[in-house]
Amino acid sequence: MRVKIPRREIILFCSALLFPVASLCAQEVGQEVKEVRQDVEQLQQDVRELREEVRRLQEELHGFRRNSFPQCGMDTVAPYVPHRFIHRLGIEARPQYVFPTNPFLQGENERWKPIQSSFAAHLKYSFKFRPNTCADRIYGGAYQGFGLAVTTFGDRKQLGDPVTFYVFQGARIARFNPRLSLNYEWNFGLSAGWKPYDNDYNSYNGAVGSRVNAYLNAGIYLNWSLSRYFDFIIGGDFTHFSNGNTKFPNAGVNTTGAKIGLVDNFNREESDLTKSLVKPYIPRFPRHISYDLVLFGSWRRKGVYVESGKQIASPGSYPVAGFNFAPMYNLNYKLRFGVSLDGVYDGSANVYTEDRIVEYDYDGGSGTSERRFLVPGIQHQLALGLSGRAEYVMPFFTINVGLGTNVLGRGDLRGLYQVFALKIDVTRSSFLHIGYNLQNFQTPNYLMLGLGFRFNNKYPKVRH
């Protein structure tokens, strides 16, 4: 006999059996939805971080493209980008005080008045590395260029109004904020248009012996960026004019004073005046030893003391030739140290005079004297010395200083000597050498004009 169960009871019974299962499924679905929401939020956070990373990489890429060098590492080559440099045109006024270092400047001249002041006007072109770049970080915002100056001493008849052409370089010493910094600058060149000593027409002038003289200048100043285009500069400097002992007299003219100027930065951008959050990568410097060989030559006049205690000038010039061989330890991007083997032939060394008649004048005394300058054997004109050297390395230019003593040498060639030189890059392995040699920190010796070669140069290619 079949028992008939109503449909309604069957539905209720099945619902009772399935309710726990449905409830459990709902809970699982809710948990999964919650986990999915958390995953979505995490993905959104990751997307935001990725966007920030992309923005940072874009800024870095933009910075590298604007880098002043196409090569920022040993072998890294970047594409050419126009306007890697900021081009600048500046004007300066330099009122100066003239040091009274000889009787002519002190007042023993045609006017019987001391020459105490000078004024120079400068026009300068330069280019500099853009701020916030690899070059800017290594070399402190270095800039370099050439300038033209006109100087007056207020006595055109006796000294002239020389015109000077020079190269220069400067960089940052300290930065106070993106718009204000303390900088240094040096100038080196030639000045022409002097009125030199002349026995008949300018006999008082014991300071300047040639119409063309070397020009050296160094100073520090504050640089204030007034706007995107203009910088205002104010500071002080020191200047030296002399002929490098190539003619007599060679007392020279030294001045010091103020420099005030305005610089127009043609293609500077507003972003160059702000502090960047992105710092470009500077490759690690490979410390190494390089070897510099310099061959030089020049000429010089010679002054010889006679019995009266007065110094007289030789009637002619004498040749000078020599070499320097210097192993240099490259410490970092800007410093080298080393020891140099220095050989020289000085045709004026140990010359002497006969005791006859009268003395030569500054201009050689043509036809006014029979005093003869005698030249000793070559063994008295050769010397070999050792010197310690230090170099300050910058783009295109290197400043070299040295202190040494001759280990082989006689008479005039004994004692300490000092070397000051400027090396101008020609290629990666060669340079022009313009130097000067002093004796015992005071006596001018000779110019050192030559060509140098550098071997085993592992300096990173980050200059251009």
C-alpha positions in Angstrom: 0.0 0.0 0.0 1.5 3.3 -1.0 1.5 6.1 1.3 0.7 9.4 -0.4 2.7 12.3 0.9 1.4 15.8 0.0 3.4 17.9 -2.4 3.5 20.8 0.1 5.2 18.7 2.7 7.7 17.5 0.2 8.6 21.1 -0.7 8.9 22.1 2.9 11.0 19.1 3.7 13.4 19.7 0.8 13.7 23.4 1.7 14.7 22.5 5.2 17.3 20.1 3.9 18.8 22.7 1.4 18.7 25.8 3.6 22.0 25.1 5.5 23.8 24.4 2.1 22.4 27.7 0.6 23.5 29.6 3.7 27.0 28.2 3.5 27.3 29.1 -0.2 26.1 32.7 0.4 28.8 33.1 3.1 31.5 31.7 0.7 30.3 34.0 -2.0 30.4 37.0 0.3 34.0 36.2 1.4 35.1 35.8 -2.2 33.5 39.2 -3.1 35.4 40.8 -0.2 38.7 39.2 -1.3 38.1 40.4 -4.9 37.5 44.0 -3.6 40.8 43.8 -1.7 42.5 42.6 -4.8 41.0 45.5 -6.8 42.2 48.0 -4.2 45.7 46.5 -4.2 45.8 46.7 -8.0 44.7 50.3 -7.9 47.5 51.1 -5.5 50.0 49.3 -7.7 48.7 51.3 -10.7 49.2 54.5 -8.8 52.8 53.5 -7.8 53.5 52.5 -11.4 52.2 55.9 -12.7 54.5 57.6 -10.2 57.5 55.5 -11.3 56.7 56.2 -14.9 56.6 60.0 -14.1 59.9 59.8 -12.3 61.5 57.8 -15.2 60.2 60.4 -17.6 61.8 63.2 -15.6 65.1 61.3 -15.5 65.0 60.7 -19.2 64.3 64.3 -19.8 67.2 65.2 -17.6 69.5 62.9 -19.4 68.5 64.3 -22.7 69.2 67.8 -21.5 72.6 66.6 -20.1 75.5 68.8 -21.1 77.5 65.7 -22.2 76.5 63.1 -24.7 78.8 60.8 -22.7 78.1 60.6 -19.0 80.1 57.5 -18.2 83.0 55.5 -19.4 81.3 54.1 -22.6 77.8 55.5 -22.4 76.8 57.4 -25.5 73.7 59.6 -25.5 72.0 61.1 -28.6 72.8 64.6 -29.7 70.5 67.1 -28.1 70.6 70.8 -29.2 71.3 73.5 -26.7 73.3 71.4 -24.3 75.0 74.6 -23.1 73.7 77.9 -21.9 75.2 80.7 -24.0 76.0 84.0 -22.3 77.2 87.5 -23.1 78.4 89.7 -20.3 79.8 93.2 -19.6 82.0 94.2 -16.6 83.5 97.3 -15.1 86.6 96.9 -13.1 87.9 99.9 -11.1 91.4 99.0 -9.8 94.1 100.1 -7.4 97.7 100.0 -8.8 100.3 98.6 -6.4 103.4 100.9 -6.2 105.9 98.1 -6.8 108.6 100.2 -8.6 109.8 103.9 -8.6 108.0 104.7 -11.9 104.6 103.9 -10.4 105.5 105.6 -7.1 106.0 108.9 -8.9 109.4 109.0 -10.5 108.0 109.6 -13.9 107.5 112.4 -16.4 104.6 113.9 -14.5 106.1 113.3 -11.1 102.8 111.9 -9.9 102.1 108.4 -8.6 100.1 106.1 -10.8 97.6 104.7 -8.3 94.5 103.7 -10.2 93.2 102.0 -13.4 89.9 101.2 -15.0 89.0 98.3 -17.3 85.8 97.6 -19.4 85.2 94.0 -20.4 83.0 92.3 -23.0 82.8 88.5 -22.5 81.2 85.5 -24.3 80.9 82.2 -22.5 79.0 78.9 -22.4 78.2 76.9 -19.4 76.8 73.5 -18.4 73.1 73.4 -17.6 72.1 73.1 -14.0 70.9 69.8 -12.6 73.0 67.8 -15.0 75.9 65.4 -14.7 78.4 68.0 -15.8 77.0 70.6 -13.4 77.4 68.2 -10.4 81.0 67.2 -11.3 82.4 70.6 -12.1 80.2 72.9 -10.1 78.5 74.8 -12.9 81.7 75.4 -14.9 81.6 78.0 -17.7 84.3 79.1 -20.1 84.8 81.5 -23.0 86.8 84.4 -24.2 86.8 88.2 -23.5 88.0 91.5 -24.8 89.0 94.4 -22.5 90.3 98.0 -22.7 92.3 99.3 -19.7 93.4 102.8 -18.9 95.8 104.0 -16.2 95.2 107.7 -16.8 98.6 108.2 -18.4 98.4 107.2 -22.0 101.7 108.8 -23.0 103.9 106.8 -20.5 101.9 103.5 -20.2 99.3 103.5 -23.0 95.8 102.2 -23.0 96.3 98.4 -23.6 93.7 96.2 -25.2 93.5 92.6 -23.9 92.2 89.4 -25.5 91.9 86.5 -23.1 90.3 83.1 -22.4 88.6 82.5 -19.0 86.9 79.9 -16.9 84.9 79.9 -13.7 82.8 77.7 -11.5 80.9 77.6 -8.3 82.5 77.6 -4.9 79.3 77.5 -2.8 75.6 77.7 -3.6 73.4 79.5 -1.1 70.1 78.8 -3.1 69.3 78.1 -6.7 69.6 81.9 -7.6 72.6 82.9 -5.5 76.1 81.4 -5.5 79.8 82.3 -4.7 82.0 81.8 -7.8 85.6 82.0 -8.8 87.1 83.0 -12.2 90.5 83.2 -13.8 91.6 85.0 -17.0 94.7 84.5 -19.1 95.7 86.2 -22.3 97.7 88.9 -24.1 97.5 92.7 -23.9 98.8 94.9 -26.6 99.1 98.7 -27.0 101.5 99.4 -24.1 104.0 102.3 -24.3 107.2 100.5 -23.2 110.5 101.8 -22.0 112.5 103.8 -24.5 115.8 105.4 -23.7 115.0 108.5 -25.7 111.2 108.9 -25.5 110.0 107.0 -22.4 113.1 106.7 -20.2 111.2 106.8 -16.9 109.2 103.7 -17.6 110.9 101.0 -15.6 107.8 98.9 -15.3 107.0 97.8 -18.8 109.6 96.8 -21.4 107.5 95.5 -24.3 104.4 96.5 -26.3 102.8 93.1 -25.8 102.5 91.7 -22.3 100.9 88.6 -20.7 97.7 89.2 -18.7 96.7 87.1 -15.7 93.7 87.7 -13.5 91.9 85.8 -10.7 89.0 86.7 -8.5 85.8 85.7 -6.6 82.4 87.1 -6.9 78.7 86.7 -6.0 76.4 85.6 -8.8 72.7 86.6 -8.4 70.2 85.4 -11.0 67.8 88.3 -11.3 65.5 86.6 -13.8 65.5 83.8 -16.4 67.8 85.8 -18.6 70.0 88.1 -16.4 72.6 87.6 -13.7 74.2 90.4 -11.6 77.7 89.8 -10.5 79.8 91.7 -7.9 83.2 90.8 -6.4 86.9 91.5 -6.4 90.0 90.4 -8.3 93.8 90.6 -8.8 95.6 91.3 -12.1 99.2 91.0 -13.2 100.7 92.3 -16.4 104.3 91.3 -17.5 106.3 90.1 -20.5 107.6 86.8 -18.9 111.2 88.1 -18.8 111.4 88.2 -22.6 112.4 91.9 -22.6 113.8 94.3 -20.1 112.6 96.0 -18.0 110.1 93.5 -16.6 108.9 94.9 -13.2 105.3 94.5 -14.4 102.1 96.1 -13.2 99.9 94.6 -10.5 96.4 95.8 -9.6 93.5 94.8 -7.4 89.9 96.1 -7.1 86.3 95.4 -7.7 84.3 93.8 -10.6 80.7 94.6 -11.3 78.8 93.3 -14.2 75.7 92.0 -15.9 75.3 88.7 -17.8 72.7 87.8 -20.4 71.9 84.1 -20.6 70.3 83.7 -24.1 68.7 80.2 -23.8 68.3 79.6 -20.1 65.0 78.1 -19.1 62.9 78.8 -16.0 63.5 75.3 -14.8 67.2 76.0 -14.7 66.6 78.3 -11.8 64.8 75.8 -9.6 66.1 72.9 -7.5 65.5 69.6 -9.3 64.2 66.6 -7.4 66.1 64.3 -9.8 69.9 64.0 -9.5 71.7 62.5 -12.5 73.9 59.5 -12.0 77.7 60.2 -11.8 79.8 57.3 -12.9 82.4 56.1 -10.4 85.8 57.6 -11.2 88.5 55.0 -12.1 91.6 56.0 -10.1 94.7 55.4 -12.2 98.2 56.7 -13.0 98.7 58.6 -16.2 101.9 60.0 -17.7 102.4 63.5 -19.0 105.4 64.4 -21.3 105.8 68.1 -22.1 108.3 69.6 -24.5 108.7 73.3 -24.3 110.9 76.2 -25.5 111.1 80.0 -25.2 113.5 82.9 -25.1 114.5 85.3 -22.3 116.6 88.4 -21.5 119.1 88.3 -18.7 120.0 90.8 -16.1 123.5 90.6 -14.5 124.7 92.4 -11.4 128.0 94.3 -11.7 130.4 95.7 -9.2 128.3 98.8 -8.4 125.5 96.6 -7.3 123.4 97.7 -10.3 121.7 95.1 -12.6 122.3 95.6 -16.3 120.5 93.9 -19.1 122.0 91.7 -21.8 122.0 93.1 -25.3 120.1 90.1 -26.7 117.9 87.2 -25.9 118.9 83.7 -25.0 117.1 80.4 -26.0 115.5 78.1 -23.5 114.4 74.5 -24.1 113.3 71.7 -21.8 111.1 68.8 -20.9 108.9 67.5 -18.1 108.0 63.9 -17.5 105.4 63.5 -14.8 103.6 60.3 -13.6 100.3 61.6 -12.2 97.9 59.8 -9.9 94.3 60.7 -10.9 92.5 60.9 -7.6 89.1 62.0 -8.9 87.4 64.0 -11.6 89.1 67.2 -10.5 92.5 66.4 -8.8 95.8 64.9 -9.9 99.1 64.6 -8.0 102.5 63.4 -9.0 106.3 63.9 -9.3 108.0 65.4 -12.4 111.4 64.9 -13.8 112.4 68.3 -15.2 115.2 69.0 -17.6 116.2 72.4 -19.0 118.7 74.1 -21.2 118.9 77.8 -20.3 121.1 79.7 -22.7 121.2 82.7 -20.2 122.4 80.7 -17.2 125.6 81.8 -15.6 126.4 84.5 -18.2 128.8 87.1 -17.0 130.3 90.4 -18.2 133.8 91.8 -18.7 134.8 94.9 -16.6 134.8 97.3 -19.5 133.6 100.9 -20.0 129.9 101.6 -19.3 126.8 99.6 -18.7 124.0 98.7 -21.0 120.7 100.5 -20.8 117.3 98.7 -20.6 116.9 98.7 -24.3 120.2 97.0 -24.9 122.3 100.2 -25.2 122.9 99.9 -29.0 126.1 101.7 -29.8 126.5 103.1 -26.2 128.6 100.4 -24.6 131.3 97.9 -25.1 130.5 95.7 -22.2 130.4 92.1 -23.4 128.2 89.3 -22.0 130.2 86.1 -22.0 128.5 82.7 -22.2 130.1 79.8 -20.3 130.3 76.2 -21.5 127.1 74.1 -22.0 127.7 72.2 -18.8 126.9 75.4 -16.9 123.6 75.8 -18.8 122.0 72.4 -18.3 120.0 71.3 -15.2 118.0 68.3 -14.1 115.4 68.6 -11.3 112.6 66.9 -9.4 109.4 68.6 -8.5 106.1 67.8 -6.8 103.1 68.6 -9.0 99.4 69.1 -8.4 96.7 69.7 -11.0 93.2 71.1 -10.8 91.3 69.5 -13.7 88.3 71.2 -15.4 86.7 70.9 -18.8 89.1 72.0 -21.6 91.6 73.5 -19.1 93.9 72.1 -16.4 95.9 74.3 -13.9 99.3 72.9 -12.9 101.5 74.0 -10.0 104.8 72.6 -8.9 107.6 73.0 -6.4 111.0 71.5 -7.0 114.8 71.7 -6.9 117.6 71.0 -9.3 119.6 68.0 -8.3 122.0 68.6 -11.2 122.9 72.2 -12.0 125.5 74.9 -11.4 125.5 78.5 -10.4 122.2 80.2 -11.4 120.6 76.8 -11.8 120.9 75.8 -8.2 118.1 76.3 -5.6 114.3 76.0 -5.5 112.1 76.6 -8.5 108.3 77.0 -8.9 106.2 76.2 -11.9 102.8 77.6 -12.8 101.2 76.3 -16.0 97.9 76.1 -17.9 97.2 73.0 -20.0 94.7 73.5 -22.8 93.2 70.3 -24.2 93.7 69.7 -27.9 92.7 66.0 -28.1 92.1 63.3 -25.5 95.9 62.6 -25.4 97.5 66.0 -26.2 97.4 69.5 -24.9 99.0 72.9 -25.3 101.3 73.9 -22.4 101.7 77.6 -21.3 103.8 77.9 -18.2 106.1 80.1 -16.2 109.2 79.2 -14.0 110.2 81.2 -11.0 113.3 80.8 -8.8 113.1 81.0 -5.0 109.5 82.3 -5.1 110.6 85.8 -6.4 113.1 85.8 -9.4 111.5 85.4 -12.8 113.1 82.7 -14.9 111.5 81.9 -18.2 108.3 81.0 -20.1 107.5 77.4 -20.9 105.6 77.3 -24.2 105.1 73.8 -25.6 103.1 70.8 -26.4 102.2 67.9 -24.1 101.2 64.3 -24.5 99.3 62.1 -22.0 99.7 58.3 -21.9 97.5 55.7 -20.2 94.7 58.2 -19.9 91.6 56.5 -18.3 89.8 59.6 -17.5 86.0 59.1 -18.1 84.7 60.7 -21.3 82.4 63.2 -19.7 83.6 66.5 -21.1 81.7 67.0 -24.3 
